[in-house]
């Protein structure tokens, strides 16, 4: 699976958009980009995933560059409850034996 | 739906003691996973089970055993606990979808283990 690179931390003001970057320059054509987050002391939570098109759901938007070497997770109106570690994961779809590899992620701090 | 449940929430062991961490899911998922998370680190996969009756090693399996008791339950056993196994343990199950390639895992609340 392709390796991902995320800055260690960032912050944003409550109510503003939080744009979390991820580099995955060695991504292959059949690898998906997944985002999870982990709020302090809780289990990770799935947010969104995509292959090459931009995706949006009730939690966030995922913007993938045309060359697919990087992506950005957007939380449109960050709240204090969005303070968490966000993990960008790239992996091949491999059916029942598929596994996730978590790096250190990016710590997002939302300030009042 | 309770989702993924784990017991116990907290446990303190002495070196050499054994214990079993329990995990259950009520979402009818085939695949289940055990991860550990050390301070300041991401999650590392210990073992996983793609279906009832099958188990496979992950990244850090040494010192652990697992049992996929049935489709709902996946337990993790420490036969002789060591201080290096002090960690937070998360169980997860994977959603089954018409699009089989979807890698969406649902995680339990974790078990915090301290080995003295």
Interface residues (C-beta under 8 A of the other chain):
Chain A: X32 X34 X41 X42 X43 X44 X45 X46 X49 X87 X91 X93 X94 X95 X96 X97 X98 X99 X100 X101 X102 X103 X104 X105
Chain B: X4 X30 X31 X33 X35 X40 X41 X42 X43 X44 X45 X48 X50 X51 X56 X58 X59 X90 X92 X94 X100 X101 X102 X103 X104 X105 X106 X107 X108 X109 X110
